[in-house]
Amino acid sequence: MKAHIVRIGNSRGIRLPKTLLQEAQLEDEVELQAEPGRILISKTAQPRAGWAEAARRMRARGEDRLLDPLPQTRFEKEEWKWR
């Protein structure tokens, strides 16, 4: 599909057909990356995407332990009680 670059205020841009955006599963926000001779448009990465699965794998391998011991306060030693 060809498109023309048009003026948009002080910038330039292209209009993308709604059906093309739907087919690419792109919504309101995208990431742009420039390479020689082309501009790549892709979905934005979700913050913490994949963290839950990575945590499950770490737990299965026993790699989810704290590296440093927690400091014990007087409150934790004398007053804190687990229910």
N, CA, C and O atoms as a MOPAC input file, in Angstrom:
PM7 MOZYME 1SCF
protein

 N      0.85100 1    -1.17200 1     0.00000 1
 C      0.00000 1     0.00000 1     0.00000 1
 C      0.89500 1     1.23400 1     0.00000 1
 O      1.84200 1     1.31400 1     0.78300 1
 N      0.61200 1     2.16500 1    -0.84400 1
 C      1.35600 1     3.42100 1    -0.91000 1
 C      0.58100 1     4.51000 1    -0.17900 1
 O     -0.64800 1     4.47700 1    -0.10900 1
 N      1.31600 1     5.47100 1     0.36100 1
 C      0.69800 1     6.62100 1     1.03100 1
 C      1.53900 1     7.85100 1     0.72200 1
 O      2.73400 1     7.74700 1     0.44600 1
 N      0.90700 1     9.00600 1     0.77200 1
 C      1.61400 1    10.26300 1     0.52600 1
 C      1.95200 1    10.91000 1     1.86500 1
 O      1.16400 1    10.87300 1     2.81000 1
 N      3.14000 1    11.50200 1     1.91900 1
 C      3.53100 1    12.25900 1     3.10000 1
 C      2.91200 1    13.64600 1     2.96900 1
 O      3.09900 1    14.32300 1     1.95800 1
 N      2.16600 1    14.06800 1     4.00400 1
 C      1.44300 1    15.34400 1     3.96800 1
 C      1.90400 1    16.24500 1     5.10700 1
 O      2.47400 1    15.78000 1     6.09400 1
 N      1.64900 1    17.53600 1     4.95400 1
 C      1.96600 1    18.49600 1     6.02200 1
 C      0.90700 1    18.38300 1     7.11300 1
 O     -0.29100 1    18.33500 1     6.83300 1
 N      1.36800 1    18.34200 1     8.36000 1
 C      0.48800 1    18.37000 1     9.52200 1
 C      1.08700 1    19.40700 1    10.46000 1
 O      1.98100 1    19.09800 1    11.24800 1
 N      0.59000 1    20.64700 1    10.37500 1
 C      1.19600 1    21.73800 1    11.13300 1
 C      2.61500 1    21.96400 1    10.66000 1
 O      2.85600 1    22.09600 1     9.46000 1
 N      3.56600 1    22.01200 1    11.59300 1
 C      4.97700 1    22.17700 1    11.24300 1
 C      5.65600 1    20.83300 1    10.97600 1
 O      6.84800 1    20.78600 1    10.67100 1
 N      4.90000 1    19.75100 1    11.09000 1
 C      5.45100 1    18.40900 1    10.89000 1
 C      4.96000 1    17.83200 1     9.57300 1
 O      4.25800 1    18.49500 1     8.80900 1
 N      5.33400 1    16.60400 1     9.32500 1
 C      4.83200 1    15.86800 1     8.17200 1
 C      4.38500 1    14.50900 1     8.66600 1
 O      4.89100 1    14.01500 1     9.67300 1
 N      3.44900 1    13.90500 1     7.97100 1
 C      2.94500 1    12.61300 1     8.41300 1
 C      2.20300 1    11.89600 1     7.32100 1
 O      2.09800 1    12.37600 1     6.19200 1
 N      1.68800 1    10.73300 1     7.67500 1
 C      0.86300 1     9.96100 1     6.75700 1
 C     -0.41400 1     9.56900 1     7.48900 1
 O     -0.44000 1     9.48700 1     8.71700 1
 N     -1.45800 1     9.33200 1     6.72900 1
 C     -2.72000 1     8.85600 1     7.30100 1
 C     -2.77600 1     7.35200 1     7.09100 1
 O     -2.53500 1     6.85800 1     5.98900 1
 N     -3.09500 1     6.63500 1     8.15100 1
 C     -3.18400 1     5.17400 1     8.06500 1
 C     -4.65400 1     4.76700 1     8.08900 1
 O     -5.39400 1     5.18900 1     8.97700 1
 N     -5.08300 1     3.96300 1     7.13800 1
 C     -6.47500 1     3.51300 1     7.12400 1
 C     -6.81000 1     2.70500 1     8.37900 1
 O     -5.98000 1     1.95700 1     8.89600 1
 N     -8.03000 1     2.87200 1     8.84800 1
 C     -8.50500 1     2.18900 1    10.04500 1
 C     -8.34900 1     0.67600 1     9.91000 1
 O     -7.93500 1     0.00800 1    10.85800 1
 N     -8.67700 1     0.13800 1     8.75200 1
 C     -8.58100 1    -1.31600 1     8.55900 1
 C     -7.13500 1    -1.80700 1     8.67500 1
 O     -6.89200 1    -2.90400 1     9.17800 1
 N     -6.17800 1    -1.00400 1     8.21400 1
 C     -4.77200 1    -1.36500 1     8.32000 1
 C     -4.34100 1    -1.39100 1     9.78500 1
 O     -3.62500 1    -2.29900 1    10.20800 1
 N     -4.77500 1    -0.40000 1    10.55300 1
 C     -4.45400 1    -0.35900 1    11.98200 1
 C     -5.08500 1    -1.54300 1    12.71700 1
 O     -4.45800 1    -2.13500 1    13.59600 1
 N     -6.31200 1    -1.88400 1    12.35900 1
 C     -6.97200 1    -3.02700 1    12.99000 1
 C     -6.26100 1    -4.32800 1    12.64700 1
 O     -6.06100 1    -5.17700 1    13.51600 1
 N     -5.88200 1    -4.48600 1    11.39600 1
 C     -5.18700 1    -5.69800 1    10.96800 1
 C     -3.85100 1    -5.84900 1    11.68700 1
 O     -3.44600 1    -6.96200 1    12.02200 1
 N     -3.17000 1    -4.74000 1    11.92300 1
 C     -1.87800 1    -4.75500 1    12.62100 1
 C     -2.06400 1    -4.79500 1    14.13800 1
 O     -1.08500 1    -4.91500 1    14.87400 1
 N     -3.30600 1    -4.69500 1    14.61400 1
 C     -3.64500 1    -4.68700 1    16.03300 1
 C     -2.93800 1    -3.55400 1    16.77700 1
 O     -2.42000 1    -3.73900 1    17.87800 1
 N     -2.92900 1    -2.38200 1    16.15100 1
 C     -2.35000 1    -1.19100 1    16.75700 1
 C     -3.47300 1    -0.32000 1    17.30600 1
 O     -4.51500 1    -0.15900 1    16.67200 1
 N     -3.24700 1     0.23900 1    18.49200 1
 C     -4.29600 1     1.05700 1    19.10500 1
 C     -3.86300 1     2.50500 1    19.19500 1
 O     -3.43000 1     3.07700 1    18.19500 1
 N     -3.96800 1     3.11500 1    20.36900 1
 C     -3.74400 1     4.55300 1    20.51200 1
 C     -2.27800 1     4.95700 1    20.58700 1
 O     -1.92900 1     6.06300 1    20.17400 1
 N     -1.42100 1     4.10100 1    21.09800 1
 C     -0.02600 1     4.47800 1    21.27900 1
 C      0.87100 1     3.44500 1    20.60600 1
 O      0.65300 1     2.24200 1    20.74400 1
 N      1.87400 1     3.91700 1    19.88200 1
 C      2.80100 1     3.03100 1    19.18100 1
 C      4.23100 1     3.48400 1    19.42600 1
 O      4.47000 1     4.60100 1    19.88400 1
 N      5.17200 1     2.61400 1    19.12100 1
 C      6.58700 1     2.97000 1    19.17400 1
 C      7.08000 1     3.13300 1    17.74100 1
 O      6.72700 1     2.35200 1    16.85800 1
 N      7.90100 1     4.15800 1    17.52300 1
 C      8.46700 1     4.42400 1    16.20800 1
 C      9.96800 1     4.19300 1    16.25700 1
 O     10.63200 1     4.56100 1    17.22600 1
 N     10.49200 1     3.58500 1    15.21400 1
 C     11.92100 1     3.34700 1    15.11700 1
 C     12.35800 1     3.65800 1    13.69400 1
 O     11.78900 1     3.13400 1    12.73600 1
 N     13.36400 1     4.50700 1    13.55800 1
 C     13.85900 1     4.88900 1    12.23700 1
 C     15.04900 1     4.02600 1    11.85400 1
 O     15.96800 1     3.82500 1    12.64900 1
 N     15.02400 1     3.52100 1    10.63400 1
 C     16.13100 1     2.78500 1    10.04000 1
 C     16.35300 1     3.38300 1     8.65700 1
 O     15.43900 1     3.99300 1     8.10300 1
 N     17.54100 1     3.22400 1     8.08800 1
 C     17.76300 1     3.79300 1     6.76300 1
 C     16.71400 1     3.31000 1     5.75500 1
 O     16.58300 1     2.10900 1     5.51600 1
 N     15.98500 1     4.23300 1     5.18000 1
 C     14.99800 1     3.91800 1     4.15900 1
 C     13.64500 1     3.45800 1     4.66800 1
 O     12.76300 1     3.15600 1     3.86400 1
 N     13.45100 1     3.39300 1     6.00900 1
 C     12.13600 1     2.97500 1     6.50400 1
 C     11.91200 1     3.43000 1     7.94800 1
 O     12.85300 1     3.71700 1     8.68700 1
 N     10.64800 1     3.48400 1     8.31400 1
 C     10.22700 1     3.78600 1     9.67600 1
 C      9.36800 1     2.61400 1    10.13500 1
 O      8.39700 1     2.25700 1     9.46800 1
 N      9.71400 1     2.02100 1    11.25700 1
 C      8.97200 1     0.88900 1    11.78800 1
 C      7.98200 1     1.38200 1    12.84000 1
 O      8.34000 1     2.17300 1    13.71200 1
 N      6.75700 1     0.91900 1    12.75800 1
 C      5.70900 1     1.24700 1    13.72100 1
 C      5.34000 1    -0.05100 1    14.42300 1
 O      4.99700 1    -1.03100 1    13.76200 1
 N      5.40500 1    -0.07500 1    15.74800 1
 C      5.06200 1    -1.30300 1    16.48000 1
 C      4.31200 1    -0.97800 1    17.75900 1
 O      4.32800 1     0.15400 1    18.24400 1
 N      3.65300 1    -2.00300 1    18.29600 1
 C      2.92900 1    -1.84700 1    19.55100 1
 C      3.88300 1    -1.40900 1    20.64200 1
 O      5.06200 1    -1.76200 1    20.62800 1
 N      3.36600 1    -0.63600 1    21.59100 1
 C      4.19000 1    -0.27100 1    22.74000 1
 C      4.28400 1    -1.47200 1    23.65900 1
 O      3.31700 1    -2.21300 1    23.83600 1
 N      5.43100 1    -1.65300 1    24.22800 1
 C      5.62000 1    -2.74200 1    25.17800 1
 C      4.90300 1    -2.38500 1    26.47700 1
 O      4.98300 1    -1.25500 1    26.96000 1
 N      4.21100 1    -3.36100 1    27.02400 1
 C      3.52400 1    -3.14900 1    28.29000 1
 C      4.54300 1    -3.19400 1    29.42400 1
 O      5.39600 1    -4.08100 1    29.44800 1
 N      4.46600 1    -2.24000 1    30.37300 1
 C      5.38700 1    -2.29800 1    31.50900 1
 C      5.23300 1    -3.62500 1    32.25000 1
 O      4.11700 1    -4.08200 1    32.49500 1
 N      6.33100 1    -4.21900 1    32.59200 1
 C      6.37700 1    -5.47000 1    33.34600 1
 C      5.77900 1    -6.66400 1    32.60100 1
 O      5.42600 1    -7.66900 1    33.21700 1
 N      5.66900 1    -6.55500 1    31.29800 1
 C      5.14400 1    -7.68000 1    30.51100 1
 C      6.04800 1    -8.88500 1    30.69900 1
 O      7.26700 1    -8.77500 1    30.56100 1
 N      5.46700 1   -10.02500 1    31.01100 1
 C      6.22800 1   -11.24900 1    31.18300 1
 C      6.80000 1   -11.47000 1    32.57100 1
 O      7.38500 1   -12.52100 1    32.83200 1
 N      6.64400 1   -10.49700 1    33.47400 1
 C      7.21600 1   -10.63000 1    34.81700 1
 C      6.57600 1   -11.77800 1    35.59000 1
 O      7.27600 1   -12.51500 1    36.28500 1
 N      5.26000 1   -11.94300 1    35.48100 1
 C      4.57400 1   -12.99100 1    36.24300 1
 C      5.09100 1   -14.36600 1    35.84300 1
 O      5.36600 1   -15.20000 1    36.70600 1
 N      5.22400 1   -14.60900 1    34.54900 1
 C      5.72600 1   -15.89600 1    34.07900 1
 C      7.17600 1   -16.09700 1    34.49200 1
 O      7.55900 1   -17.20800 1    34.86000 1
 N      7.98700 1   -15.05300 1    34.43900 1
 C      9.38300 1   -15.15900 1    34.86600 1
 C      9.46600 1   -15.48500 1    36.35400 1
 O     10.31700 1   -16.27100 1    36.77000 1
 N      8.59100 1   -14.89000 1    37.15500 1
 C      8.57000 1   -15.17200 1    38.59600 1
 C      8.16700 1   -16.62300 1    38.85300 1
 O      8.71700 1   -17.26300 1    39.74900 1
 N      7.21200 1   -17.15400 1    38.07600 1
 C      6.81500 1   -18.55800 1    38.23000 1
 C      7.98500 1   -19.49400 1    37.90500 1
 O      8.21400 1   -20.47900 1    38.60600 1
 N      8.71200 1   -19.17900 1    36.84800 1
 C      9.87200 1   -20.01100 1    36.48700 1
 C     10.95500 1   -19.95200 1    37.56600 1
 O     11.55800 1   -20.97000 1    37.90600 1
 N     11.19400 1   -18.75300 1    38.09800 1
 C     12.17500 1   -18.60800 1    39.17600 1
 C     11.75600 1   -19.42800 1    40.39300 1
 O     12.58600 1   -20.09600 1    41.00900 1
 N     10.47400 1   -19.37900 1    40.74100 1
 C      9.96800 1   -20.13000 1    41.89000 1
 C     10.14100 1   -21.62800 1    41.65800 1
 O     10.54100 1   -22.34900 1    42.57200 1
 N      9.84700 1   -22.10200 1    40.46300 1
 C      9.97600 1   -23.52500 1    40.15200 1
 C     11.42500 1   -23.99700 1    40.26700 1
 O     11.67600 1   -25.14800 1    40.62300 1
 N     12.38100 1   -23.11000 1    39.96600 1
 C     13.79900 1   -23.47200 1    40.05100 1
 C     14.39600 1   -23.15500 1    41.42200 1
 O     15.57700 1   -23.41000 1    41.65600 1
 N     13.58500 1   -22.60000 1    42.33200 1
 C     14.09100 1   -22.24500 1    43.66300 1
 C     15.00600 1   -21.03700 1    43.64200 1
 O     15.86500 1   -20.89700 1    44.51300 1
 N     14.83700 1   -20.16200 1    42.66400 1
 C     15.69500 1   -18.98900 1    42.52900 1
 C     15.03700 1   -17.70700 1    43.03200 1
 O     15.47600 1   -16.61000 1    42.68600 1
 N     13.99500 1   -17.83600 1    43.84100 1
 C     13.27600 1   -16.64100 1    44.28500 1
 C     13.58800 1   -16.27600 1    45.73700 1
 O     12.79000 1   -15.60300 1    46.39000 1
 N     14.71200 1   -16.70300 1    46.23200 1
 C     15.11700 1   -16.38100 1    47.60200 1
 C     15.78200 1   -15.00000 1    47.64300 1
 O     16.34900 1   -14.53600 1    46.65300 1
 N     15.69500 1   -14.35400 1    48.81900 1
 C     16.36300 1   -13.06800 1    48.99700 1
 C     17.87500 1   -13.28500 1    49.00400 1
 O     18.35700 1   -14.28200 1    49.54000 1
 N     18.61500 1   -12.36100 1    48.41600 1
 C     20.06600 1   -12.48000 1    48.37400 1
 C     20.70200 1   -12.06800 1    49.69000 1
 O     21.71300 1   -12.64100 1    50.09600 1
 N     20.12200 1   -11.08300 1    50.36100 1
 C     20.64800 1   -10.58600 1    51.62500 1
 C     19.63600 1   -10.85400 1    52.72700 1
 O     18.43200 1   -10.76800 1    52.48400 1
 N     20.10000 1   -11.18000 1    53.94800 1
 C     19.15500 1   -11.38300 1    55.04400 1
 C     18.49800 1   -10.05900 1    55.42100 1
 O     19.10600 1    -8.99500 1    55.30700 1
 N     17.25300 1   -10.14100 1    55.86900 1
 C     16.55400 1    -8.94200 1    56.31100 1
 C     17.04900 1    -8.53600 1    57.68900 1
 O     17.23100 1    -9.39400 1    58.55200 1
 N     17.27000 1    -7.24200 1    57.91600 1
 C     17.68100 1    -6.82000 1    59.26100 1
 C     16.50800 1    -6.98200 1    60.22000 1
 O     15.36700 1    -6.67300 1    59.87500 1
 N     16.78800 1    -7.45800 1    61.40300 1
 C     15.74900 1    -7.63100 1    62.41200 1
 C     15.71100 1    -6.39000 1    63.31300 1
 O     16.73100 1    -5.97400 1    63.86100 1
 N     14.53000 1    -5.81800 1    63.45100 1
 C     14.34900 1    -4.69500 1    64.37000 1
 C     13.83100 1    -5.21400 1    65.69600 1
 O     13.41000 1    -6.36700 1    65.79300 1
 N     13.85900 1    -4.38100 1    66.70500 1
 C     13.33500 1    -4.76600 1    68.01100 1
 C     11.86300 1    -5.14800 1    67.88700 1
 O     11.41800 1    -6.12200 1    68.49300 1
 N     11.11300 1    -4.38400 1    67.10600 1
 C      9.69200 1    -4.68700 1    66.90400 1
 C      9.51600 1    -6.09000 1    66.32500 1
 O      8.67600 1    -6.86000 1    66.78900 1
 N     10.30900 1    -6.41300 1    65.31400 1
 C     10.18400 1    -7.72900 1    64.68600 1
 C     10.56300 1    -8.85100 1    65.65300 1
 O      9.93700 1    -9.91100 1    65.64500 1
 N     11.57600 1    -8.62600 1    66.48100 1
 C     12.02700 1    -9.65600 1    67.41600 1
 C     11.06100 1    -9.85200 1    68.57400 1
 O     10.80500 1   -10.98500 1    68.98200 1
 N     10.51600 1    -8.74600 1    69.11400 1
 C      9.76700 1    -8.82500 1    70.36800 1
 C      8.26300 1    -8.69500 1    70.22100 1
 O      7.52900 1    -9.31700 1    70.99000 1
 N      7.76700 1    -7.91000 1    69.26400 1
 C      6.35300 1    -7.60100 1    69.22300 1
 C      5.58200 1    -8.24000 1    68.06200 1
 O      4.38500 1    -8.49700 1    68.18800 1
 N      6.24200 1    -8.49300 1    66.95600 1
 C      5.53600 1    -9.00800 1    65.77500 1
 C      5.12200 1   -10.46000 1    65.99700 1
 O      5.92300 1   -11.27500 1    66.45500 1
 N      3.88200 1   -10.77800 1    65.67600 1
 C      3.40300 1   -12.14500 1    65.78400 1
 C      2.66800 1   -12.50500 1    64.50400 1
 O      1.83300 1   -11.73700 1    64.02700 1
 N      2.97700 1   -13.67800 1    63.94200 1
 C      2.26800 1   -14.17900 1    62.76900 1
 C      0.93500 1   -14.75300 1    63.23100 1
 O      0.85600 1   -15.34100 1    64.30900 1
 N     -0.07700 1   -14.59500 1    62.45400 1
 C     -1.39400 1   -15.16400 1    62.78600 1
 C     -1.63500 1   -16.40400 1    62.00800 1
 O     -2.68700 1   -17.02600 1    62.14800 1

